[in-house]
């Protein structure tokens, strides 16, 4: 279990860094004089880079070796963080974003997470769901703490005016990345795929399970597309516009969301052992989508926040169950590819939704994105249950 603890430690460091950077990247780009178009290009490059690098891990990750690919990506994260901290030229910052190793989401699902998912799958099947639950809980808690820590540079500058601007504090990404590389090099060979299976890959990541993984990827893409209507930045905007909520109150509410998601991730592992992984994914996700669709009908800010927090108890319980289901569905040698392709599908589908959500708000109703997202996610739940409820897992 020492490898599991090491991966948890790396996940905690990364999530803290991503939570910290998610606040500072936007403000530092604005302070650096970037235009709205350039800022949009940076964030688009992050999404594109995440998708492309995740597909690359799925295609070649096992051939390169999980530990080698893992350490390489973490080192690339350190380099990209240093570029964001020091560079003022938009093209080089966009190039760093295209590495796919930075994220504005503490619990991201990119190339690094795909490798971690495959490596953690080596634990006994009886405890796999609980391990993934704790893995995600680490990300939620560390990311929430990182977001709170992002206020530190501004507070410190009030006491010590000569301290660097926000952008320079992004150098923490480089230091944290190097720490992660050091930890990754301590992993044992047990996290690699079985040697005979790797030898039979013939350059292809998926073999026997290709059809099942493609169906899953399609379903996960639908869920991610729906999630794109209600990203955290949109929620903050909606609460401010609809109720005049102050940023401090919104930030505190999102911190509570992170803690509830962490607790529910741990509970999801326990629940998956008792009612099954598909049932856990569907029977927790479906009521959370009903709560999501009800939020815009709340007449007061406390009630709207209450619905958001109630949804947070259930909304992410499907994540550890989903990860455990994907790796149990495929052969051990296909786990990196399966995790990567299903994660990449989520990145490809998500970016269009915020644009459509804005159009719905302007042309139809300010609460329309909540209802549309909840409805599409509910359809995803039904389709997932119908497609995989009888699937037998023996790995």
C-alpha positions in Angstrom: 0.0 0.0 0.0 3.0 2.3 0.0 2.5 3.0 -3.7 -1.1 4.0 -2.9 0.0 6.4 -0.2 2.6 7.9 -2.6 0.0 8.5 -5.3 -2.4 10.0 -2.8 0.4 12.4 -1.7 1.1 13.4 -5.3 -2.6 13.9 -5.9 -2.8 16.1 -2.8 0.0 18.3 -3.9 -1.3 18.6 -7.5 -4.9 19.4 -6.3 -3.5 22.1 -3.9 -1.5 23.6 -6.7 -4.5 23.5 -9.1 -6.8 25.1 -6.6 -4.2 27.8 -5.8 -3.5 28.5 -9.5 -7.2 28.5 -10.5 -7.6 31.7 -8.6 -4.3 33.4 -9.5 -4.0 32.5 -13.2 -7.0 34.6 -14.2 -6.0 37.6 -12.1 -2.4 37.5 -13.2 -3.3 37.4 -16.9 -5.6 40.4 -16.4 -2.9 42.3 -14.5 -0.4 41.4 -17.2 -2.4 43.3 -19.8 -3.7 40.3 -21.7 -6.7 41.0 -23.9 -9.9 39.1 -23.5 -9.2 37.2 -26.7 -5.7 36.2 -25.4 -7.1 35.1 -22.1 -9.7 33.0 -23.9 -6.9 31.5 -26.1 -5.0 30.5 -23.0 -7.9 28.7 -21.4 -8.9 27.1 -24.7 -5.3 25.8 -25.1 -5.5 24.3 -21.6 -8.6 22.3 -22.7 -7.1 21.3 -26.0 -3.8 20.3 -24.4 -5.6 18.2 -21.8 -7.6 16.3 -24.4 -4.6 15.7 -26.7 -2.1 14.7 -24.0 -4.7 12.4 -22.5 -5.2 10.7 -25.8 -1.4 10.4 -26.2 -1.2 8.7 -22.8 -3.9 6.3 -23.8 -2.1 5.4 -27.1 1.5 5.1 -25.8 1.4 5.2 -22.0 1.9 1.5 -21.4 4.7 1.3 -24.0 6.6 4.1 -22.4 5.9 2.7 -18.9 3.5 4.1 -16.3 6.2 5.4 -13.9 8.3 7.0 -16.7 5.3 8.7 -18.3 4.0 9.8 -14.9 7.3 11.4 -13.8 7.7 13.0 -17.3 4.2 14.6 -17.1 4.8 15.9 -13.6 8.1 17.4 -14.7 6.3 19.0 -17.6 3.8 20.4 -15.2 6.8 22.1 -13.3 8.1 23.6 -16.5 4.7 24.9 -17.6 4.1 26.4 -14.1 7.5 28.2 -14.4 6.5 29.6 -17.8 3.2 30.9 -16.4 5.1 32.5 -13.5 7.8 34.3 -15.5 6.6 34.8 -19.1 4.7 37.8 -20.4 4.5 36.8 -24.1 1.1 35.2 -24.9 2.4 32.6 -27.5 4.8 31.0 -25.0 2.1 30.9 -22.3 -0.3 29.3 -24.8 2.4 26.8 -25.6 2.8 25.9 -21.9 -1.0 25.6 -21.6 -1.0 23.1 -24.5 1.1 20.6 -22.5 -2.2 19.5 -20.8 -0.5 19.4 -17.4 -2.2 22.5 -15.8 -5.8 22.7 -14.8 -8.3 25.1 -13.3 -10.1 22.2 -11.7 -8.6 20.7 -8.6 -10.0 17.2 -9.4 -9.1 17.2 -13.1 -9.3 14.2 -15.4 -6.4 14.6 -17.7 -3.3 12.6 -18.6 -1.9 12.5 -15.1 -5.1 11.3 -13.5 -5.5 8.7 -16.2 -2.1 7.2 -15.2 -3.0 7.4 -11.5 -6.3 5.7 -12.1 -4.5 2.8 -13.9 -1.8 2.5 -11.2 -4.3 2.4 -8.4 -6.2 -0.4 -10.1 -3.6 -2.8 -8.9 -5.2 -2.9 -5.4 -7.4 -5.9 -4.7 -10.9 -5.6 -6.3 -12.6 -5.8 -2.9 -11.1 -2.5 -1.8 -10.8 -0.7 -5.2 -13.9 1.4 -4.9 -12.9 2.6 -1.4 -9.4 3.5 -2.7 -10.8 5.6 -5.5 -13.1 7.2 -3.1 -10.3 8.3 -0.8 -8.2 9.3 -3.8 -10.9 11.8 -5.0 -11.5 13.0 -1.4 -7.9 14.0 -1.2 -8.3 16.1 -4.3 -11.4 17.9 -3.1 -10.0 18.8 0.3 -6.5 19.8 -1.0 -8.1 21.8 -3.9 -10.4 23.7 -1.5 -7.4 24.5 0.7 -5.4 25.6 -2.3 -8.2 28.0 -3.4 -8.3 29.5 0.1 -4.5 29.8 0.1 -4.7 31.9 -3.1 -5.7 34.8 -0.9 -2.4 34.7 0.9 -0.3 36.7 -1.7 -2.7 39.7 -1.6 -2.9 39.6 2.2 0.9 39.4 2.6 1.4 42.3 0.2 -0.7 44.5 2.4 1.7 43.8 5.2 4.9 43.7 3.1 4.3 45.9 0.0 7.5 44.8 -1.7 6.4 41.2 -2.3 6.0 39.9 -5.9 2.8 40.2 -7.9 0.3 37.4 -8.2 1.9 36.0 -11.4 5.3 35.3 -9.7 3.5 33.3 -7.0 2.6 30.8 -9.7 6.2 29.6 -9.4 4.8 27.4 -6.6 3.6 25.2 -9.5 7.2 24.6 -10.4 8.3 23.8 -6.9 5.3 21.5 -6.3 5.9 19.8 -9.6 9.5 19.0 -8.7 8.3 17.5 -5.4 5.8 15.4 -7.3 8.5 14.1 -9.6 10.6 13.1 -6.6 7.7 11.2 -5.1 6.8 9.6 -8.4 10.4 8.2 -8.7 9.7 6.3 -5.4 7.0 4.2 -6.9 7.7 0.5 -7.2 7.4 -1.7 -10.3 4.1 -3.0 -8.9 2.3 -0.1 -10.5 3.2 -1.1 -14.0 1.0 -3.2 -16.2 1.7 -7.0 -16.2 4.8 -7.6 -18.4 3.2 -10.2 -20.8 0.2 -7.9 -21.5 2.5 -5.0 -22.3 4.5 -7.2 -24.7 1.2 -8.1 -26.6 0.1 -4.5 -27.0 1.5 -4.2 -30.6 1.3 -0.4 -30.3 -2.5 -0.4 -29.6 -3.9 0.7 -26.2 -7.3 -1.0 -26.5 -7.9 -4.5 -27.8 -10.6 -6.8 -26.3 -12.5 -4.0 -24.6 -12.5 -1.5 -27.4 -16.3 -1.6 -28.0 -17.3 -1.3 -24.4 -14.9 1.5 -23.8 -16.1 3.4 -26.8 -19.7 3.1 -25.5 -18.6 4.4 -22.1 -16.6 7.2 -23.6 -19.7 8.3 -25.6 -21.9 8.3 -22.5 -19.2 10.1 -20.4 -19.0 12.8 -23.2 -22.7 13.4 -22.9 -22.4 13.8 -19.1 -19.4 16.2 -19.5 -21.2 18.2 -22.1 -24.1 18.7 -19.7 -21.6 19.6 -16.9 -20.2 22.3 -19.1 -23.4 24.3 -18.7 -22.9 24.8 -15.0 -19.1 25.1 -14.5 -18.0 26.8 -11.2 -17.3 30.2 -12.8 -20.9 30.2 -14.2 -22.3 29.3 -10.8 -20.4 32.2 -9.2 -21.7 34.6 -12.0 -25.3 33.3 -11.6 -25.4 33.7 -7.8 -24.0 37.2 -8.1 -26.4 38.2 -10.8 -29.5 36.6 -9.5 -29.1 37.4 -5.8 -26.3 40.0 -5.6 -24.2 37.5 -3.6 -20.8 38.8 -2.5 -17.7 37.0 -3.7 -16.7 36.2 -0.1 -20.0 34.4 0.5 -19.8 32.6 -2.8 -16.2 31.5 -2.0 -17.3 30.2 1.4 -20.1 28.2 -0.3 -17.8 26.7 -2.8 -15.4 25.7 0.0 -18.3 23.9 1.7 -19.1 22.2 -1.7 -15.5 20.9 -1.8 -15.7 19.5 1.7 -19.1 17.8 1.0 -17.7 16.3 -2.2 -14.7 14.9 -0.3 -17.0 13.3 2.3 -19.3 11.9 -0.4 -16.3 10.4 -2.3 -15.4 8.4 0.7 -19.0 7.3 1.2 -19.2 6.3 -2.5 -16.5 3.6 -2.0 -18.5 2.1 0.8 -21.7 2.3 -1.2 -20.2 0.7 -4.3 -19.2 -2.4 -2.4 -22.8 -2.8 -1.2 -25.0 -2.0 -4.2 -22.6 -2.2 -7.1 -20.7 0.3 -9.2 -23.3 1.0 -11.8 -26.1 1.4 -9.2 -23.9 3.8 -7.3 -23.2 5.9 -10.4 -26.9 6.1 -11.4 -28.8 6.1 -8.1 -26.7 8.9 -6.6 -26.3 10.9 -9.8 -29.9 11.0 -10.8 -31.3 12.7 -7.7 -28.4 15.2 -7.7 -29.6 16.2 -11.2 -33.1 16.8 -9.9 -31.6 19.1 -7.2 -29.6 20.9 -9.9 -32.6 21.6 -12.0 -34.4 23.0 -9.0 -31.8 25.6 -8.1 -33.0 28.4 -10.4 -36.5 28.1 -8.9 -35.2 28.9 -5.4 -36.7 32.3 -4.3 -33.9 33.2 -1.9 -30.1 33.0 -1.8 -30.0 30.7 1.3 -32.4 28.2 -0.3 -30.4 28.3 -3.6 -27.2 27.6 -1.7 -28.9 24.9 0.3 -29.9 23.1 -2.9 -26.4 23.5 -4.3 -24.9 22.0 -1.1 -27.5 19.2 -1.0 -26.6 18.4 -4.6 -22.9 18.4 -3.7 -23.5 15.5 -1.3 -24.5 13.3 -4.3 -23.2 14.9 -7.5 -19.6 13.5 -7.3 -20.3 10.1 -5.8 -20.3 8.6 -9.3 -16.6 9.6 -9.9 -14.9 6.9 -7.8 -17.5 4.4 -8.9 -16.9 5.4 -12.5 -13.1 5.0 -12.2 -13.4 1.6 -10.5 -15.9 0.4 -13.1 -13.7 1.5 -16.1 -10.6 -0.4 -14.8 -12.6 -3.5 -13.8 -14.2 -3.6 -17.2 -11.0 -4.0 -19.1 -7.9 -6.2 -19.1 -5.0 -5.0 -16.9 -2.9 -4.0 -19.9 -5.8 -1.8 -21.2 -6.3 0.2 -18.0 -4.2 3.2 -18.9 -5.8 3.4 -22.4 -9.4 3.0 -21.0 -8.9 5.6 -18.4 -7.3 8.0 -20.9 -9.9 7.6 -23.6 -12.9 8.0 -21.3 -11.3 11.0 -19.7 -10.4 12.5 -23.1 -14.0 12.2 -24.2 -15.0 14.4 -21.4 -12.6 17.1 -22.4 -13.6 17.1 -26.0 -17.3 17.4 -25.3 -17.2 20.0 -22.5 -16.0 23.3 -24.2 -19.1 24.0 -26.4 -21.6 23.9 -23.5 -20.7 27.2 -21.8 -21.2 29.1 -25.1 -24.6 27.5 -25.5 -25.4 28.1 -21.9 -24.8 31.8 -22.3 -27.1 31.9 -25.4 -29.8 30.1 -23.4 -29.5 32.6 -20.6 -29.8 35.6 -22.9 -32.4 34.2 -25.3 -34.6 32.1 -23.1 -34.3 32.3 -19.3 -31.6 33.0 -16.8 -32.1 29.6 -15.2 -32.2 27.6 -18.4 -28.7 26.2 -18.1 -29.5 24.5 -14.8 -32.6 22.8 -16.3 -30.9 21.8 -19.5 -27.9 20.4 -17.7 -30.0 18.5 -15.2 -32.2 17.0 -18.0 -29.3 15.9 -20.2 -27.5 14.4 -17.1 -30.7 12.5 -16.2 -30.9 11.0 -19.7 -27.2 10.0 -19.4 -28.0 8.2 -16.1 -30.8 6.2 -17.7 -28.7 5.3 -20.8 -25.8 4.2 -18.6 -28.0 2.0 -16.5 -29.7 0.4 -19.5 -26.4 -0.2 -21.2 -24.3 -1.6 -18.4 -26.6 -2.8 -15.6 -26.0 -6.5 -16.4 -22.3 -6.2 -17.0 -20.3 -8.7 -15.0 -17.1 -7.5 -13.5 -14.4 -10.1 -12.4 -11.2 -8.1 -12.3 
